Amino acid sequence: MTKVQQAVEDLLSVIRQTEEYTEYRCQLEKLKMQPELHRQVDAFRSENFELQSLTPEDQLLQKTEQFEEKYRVLRENPLVMDFLEAELAFCRMMQETHLKITEGLQFE
């Protein structure tokens, strides 16, 4: 194993021990215990990604309002909110980590 591969393994081990990751995994397991709700959350996440990445700017406000209304009830579910908050915290941690690595390597 190369030094880089070992460092990646070490980083993975540290990430798996973070509060953000453990909370995300805990909330995901709770969500998976309700398959239909899990399916609805996956649909929400998929549609949210498409909305953010594919919607023309001149349609964004209207599409966002429609999206929010469509998923209002789902987002009021405490289990869903706990999962989405945990997922967001974990994603932010990973984005910060990636950014620090990229900046540290002066990669453009």
C-alpha positions as CSV (number, residue, x, y, z in Angstrom):
1,M,0.0,0.0,0.0
2,T,1.4,3.4,-0.9
3,K,1.6,6.3,1.5
4,V,-1.3,8.1,-0.2
5,Q,-3.5,4.9,0.0
6,Q,-2.6,4.5,3.7
7,A,-3.4,8.2,4.3
8,V,-6.8,7.8,2.6
9,E,-7.6,4.8,4.8
10,D,-6.6,6.8,7.8
11,L,-8.8,9.7,6.7
12,L,-11.7,7.3,6.2
13,S,-11.3,5.9,9.6
14,V,-11.3,9.4,11.2
15,I,-14.4,10.5,9.1
16,R,-16.3,7.4,10.2
17,Q,-15.7,8.5,13.8
18,T,-17.0,12.0,13.5
19,E,-20.2,13.1,15.0
20,E,-21.5,14.2,11.6
21,Y,-21.0,10.8,10.0
22,T,-22.3,8.8,13.0
23,E,-25.4,11.0,13.2
24,Y,-26.0,10.7,9.5
25,R,-25.7,6.9,9.6
26,C,-28.0,6.7,12.6
27,Q,-30.7,8.9,11.0
28,L,-30.4,6.9,7.7
29,E,-30.9,3.6,9.5
30,K,-34.0,5.1,11.2
31,L,-35.3,6.2,7.9
32,K,-34.7,2.9,6.3
33,M,-36.9,1.2,8.8
34,Q,-39.8,2.9,7.0
35,P,-39.3,1.9,3.4
36,E,-42.1,4.1,1.9
37,L,-40.9,7.2,3.8
38,H,-37.3,6.4,2.7
39,R,-38.5,6.2,-1.0
40,Q,-40.3,9.6,-0.6
41,V,-37.1,11.2,0.8
42,D,-35.1,9.8,-2.0
43,A,-37.6,11.2,-4.5
44,F,-37.3,14.6,-2.7
45,R,-33.6,14.6,-2.8
46,S,-33.5,13.6,-6.5
47,E,-36.0,16.3,-7.5
48,N,-34.2,18.8,-5.3
49,F,-30.9,18.1,-7.1
50,E,-32.5,18.4,-10.5
51,L,-34.2,21.7,-9.4
52,Q,-30.9,23.2,-8.3
53,S,-28.8,22.0,-11.2
54,L,-31.1,21.9,-14.3
55,T,-33.7,24.7,-13.8
56,P,-33.2,27.8,-15.9
57,E,-32.7,30.9,-13.8
58,D,-35.8,32.6,-15.1
59,Q,-37.9,29.7,-13.9
60,L,-36.2,29.0,-10.6
61,L,-38.4,31.0,-8.2
62,Q,-41.6,29.5,-9.6
63,K,-40.2,25.9,-9.7
64,T,-38.8,26.3,-6.2
65,E,-42.2,27.4,-4.8
66,Q,-43.9,24.5,-6.5
67,F,-41.3,22.1,-5.1
68,E,-41.6,23.5,-1.6
69,E,-45.4,23.1,-1.7
70,K,-45.2,19.6,-3.1
71,Y,-42.9,18.4,-0.3
72,R,-44.2,20.6,2.6
73,V,-45.9,17.8,4.5
74,L,-43.0,15.4,4.0
75,R,-40.5,18.0,5.4
76,E,-42.7,18.5,8.5
77,N,-42.1,14.9,9.5
78,P,-39.6,14.9,12.4
79,L,-37.8,11.8,11.1
80,V,-37.4,13.3,7.7
81,M,-36.1,16.6,9.1
82,D,-33.6,14.9,11.4
83,F,-32.3,12.9,8.5
84,L,-32.0,15.9,6.2
85,E,-30.3,17.9,8.9
86,A,-27.8,15.1,9.6
87,E,-27.2,14.7,5.8
88,L,-26.6,18.4,5.4
89,A,-24.1,18.5,8.3
90,F,-22.2,15.5,6.9
91,C,-22.1,17.0,3.4
92,R,-20.8,20.3,4.6
93,M,-18.1,18.6,6.5
94,M,-17.1,16.6,3.4
95,Q,-17.2,19.8,1.3
96,E,-14.9,21.6,3.7
97,T,-12.5,18.6,3.7
98,H,-12.4,18.5,0.0
99,L,-11.9,22.2,-0.3
100,K,-9.0,22.1,2.2
101,I,-7.3,19.3,0.2
102,T,-7.8,21.1,-3.1
103,E,-6.5,24.4,-1.7
104,G,-3.6,22.7,0.0
105,L,-2.5,21.2,-3.3
106,Q,-3.0,24.5,-5.2
107,F,-5.2,22.6,-7.6
108,E,-7.2,24.9,-9.9
